[in-house]
Amino acid sequence: MKQQSPVWKVLAIIFISLFIIESVFLAWIFKVGYDFVEKDDKCYTICSMNEDYRSYWYENDLCYCVNQEGEYILQGG
């Protein structure tokens, strides 16, 4: 009698590995997103202290605030 190869075991190992990789990737993505939102909130708080600000953005670890005339009024980390 010929013994069959355990194909289901190989497939199970592959799917478990993919599930673990997916879980780690999702955790990393959520952490990156949370850090971005936290930095954006900090930038908003800094810019909103100035009554003349129109917009702000966070880029390369710097917070930029723009006034009503389109000039930078604050730039910081």
N, C-alpha and C positions, 0 to 999 in steps of 0.2 A: 504494500500500500504506500502510495506516494504522499508525503507530508506537504500540506499547503503552506504557503508563506503567510506570515501574519501581517497582511496588508493593512488591516484595520488598526493595528498597533502603531504602524508607521504614520498613518493618517492622523491618529489621535495625538501623537507626539508633535506632528506638524501643526495641527490646529491649536494645541495648548501653547506651543511656542508663539504662534501668531497672536493669540489672545494676550499673552504676557507682554509682547512687544507693543501691541495696540494700547494696552493699559498704561504702560510707561510713557508712551508718546502722548496720550491724552492728558496725563498728569503734568507732563512738561509744558504742553500747550496752555493748559489752564494757569500754570504758574507764570508763564511769560505774559499772558493776557492780564492777570491780576496785577503784576508789577507795572505794566503799562498804564492801567487804569489808576493805580495808586500815584504814579508820577504825574499823570494828567490832572488828577484832583489837586495835587500839591501846587501845580502850576496855576490852576484856576484860582486857588485860594490866594496865591501871591499876587496875581494880576487883579483880582477883584478888590483888593485893598485900595487900589488907585481908582478914583471915580471916573477918570477920563478914558479908561480902556475900552476898546471896541472888540478886540479879538485877542486870542493867545494860541500858541501851539508849543508843543514840547518836541524837541529834536536834538539828537546827539548830546543828551544829558544837559541841555540848556533850555530854559523857559523863555520864550519871547512874548512880550506884551506890546500891543500896537494901540495907539490912541485914535481918536476920531479923524485926525488928518492923515493917518496912515504912517506915522512916524513911530519908531521904536521908543517906548518909554521905559522899558525895563528889560534887562537881559540877565538872567542868572540861573543858577542850578538849584 
